Amino acid sequence: CFVVEADTCKPSGKLKGKKPPPGKCNQENDSDCCIEGKFYTTYKCSPPVSSHTKAKLTINSFEPGGDGGGRSECDNHYHSDDDPVVALSTGWFNHKKRCLKYINIHGNGKSVKAKVVDECDSTMGCDSVHDYQPPCPNNIVDASKAVWKALGVPKDDWGEMDIYWSDTD
């Protein structure tokens, strides 16, 4: 039975944006802040994982005071921007099943191994826990600066890039 990939992960709902309080919503890495009254799509799932899973690479700081918000969900620690660490969209994070495991990320003609330390929440957002940022799309690998450096992406191009990833097993 052949399933069209787009049909395997339908939106689970919508949430209405709230205006961040003054000084909230860290835009360190050009993060989006929620917009009052705008509706954001939420997902409880992500596209199926294969040996060549297509995703969008985004940039995040996992350091104290960074735009990642609080401590990482997997180990309750902060992580240096110099360490290759990532957060995965809710479906791929899979109830912590990928916590502290490594994934291979392929992009810009190179590849890098990165440790999964956090979830990029696709089910909630626009609140203090999520730094008043919208819910994460369902196809995101949110990566530290070290991952972008390892892929040899010029700093001016950091932000969003099409990649493939796979579990290292």
N, C-alpha and C positions, 0 to 999 in steps of 0.2 A: 504494500500500500504506500503510494508516494504522497507525501504531505508537502504542500507548498510552505516553505520556511516561514513566510510572513504570517501564516495562519496559526502557527504553533504558539505564538505569544501575543495574545490580544491585551489591550489596555484593561486594567482592573478598575479604573475609576478616574475621577478628577478631583483636584483640590483647589480651593480658591486662595489666591495669594493674599498675604497680609503685608502691609508696609513695615519694613524693619525699623525698630526703634533707633534713634540717633546713636551712631557709633557701633551699631551691630552690622553684621554682614561684611566680612573681610574680603576685599576685592584684590588681594595680593597677587593672584595669578589670573586677573581678569575674570574672576568668578562672577556669575550672574547673581543679582539679588532679586528676591521676589518683588513682583509688582502688584500693588493693591488692586484687588478685583479681577486680576487675570487668572484664567483657569489653566492648570497644569495637569497633564496626563500622568497617571500613576500606573505602575506595572508590578505584579507579583512574580513575573517570570522574565526570563531572558531567552534569546534565540538558542537553539540547540548547540551544544559544544561538540566540536569535531577536532580532528588533528590540525585543522586550518580554520579556526573560528574567526570570522570577520568582526572587527570592533573599531570603536573610536578611542584613540589614546588622548587623554586629557592630562592636565598638569595639576598637581596638588602638593601642598606642604603638610607633612605629618608631624612637624615640630610644634613645641608649645607656642601658642599664639598664632600659629599658621592658619591658613584658610581651611584646613581639614577639620577645624572645630576641636573637639576633645581628643582624648586618648584613643588609640586604635582599638577596635572592638575585639580583635583576636587575642591580644595579650595585655590590654589595658596600659600600654606604654606609648610614649611618643617615639618617633623615628627620625633620624637625621635625613636631611635632603640629599646627603651624600650616599645613602644606602638605597639600593634598587628595591623599592617597596611599592606595592599597589593596593588600591581598593577596587573591588569589582562590583558591578551592578547587582542588585538584590538576587536575581535568579541565579546568576553565576556564583555568587557568594554562597548560595545554597545552605542557609542555616549554619554557617560557620564550617561546612565540610571542607572548604579549601583553605581554612585558616592555617597560617604558617607553612603552607606548602608552596612550592615554586611553580611558576608558569614560564613558558618561553614566549617572548614577544618578538615578532618579526615586523620590521618596518624600516623604510629608508635604506633598503638593501643590506641591513644588518640584523642581528638578533641579540637579545639579552635575556638572562634569567632573572626573574624578580620574585620576591616573597609577597604572598598575599597577607596583608595585616588588617584590612578593614573592608567595610561594606560601603558602597556608594548607594545610598538608599533610594530605591525607585518607587517606594510605596508611600513615603512621607517627605515633608519639607516645609519651607516657609515658617519655621519656628526656631526657637533658641537652640535646640539640640542640633539642628541642621544649619546653624549660622545664617538663618533667614535666606538660604539658597533654595531654589526650586528642587523638586524631586529629580533624581538622576535619570537620564534616559536608560533604557534596558540593555544597552550594548556598549557600556563604558568600561575601559580599563584606565583608572585614574592613577597616574604615576608620579613618583618623585622626580626631582630634577636629575638624579643619577641615571634614571632610565632614559630620559631624553638625551643626556650626554652620551650614554653608551650606544645609543642608536645613531649618534653622530649628526643629530639635527641642529642646525645653526640656531643660536639662542633667539634670534629675531623671529624664527618660525615656530617656536614653542607655543603650545596652546591646544591645538586639535589636529589630529592626523589619523588617516586610515591605516589600520594595522591588522595583522592576524596574530592569534595566540593559541597556545595549546597547553595542556597539563604536561608536566615533565615526567611524572611517574618514574 
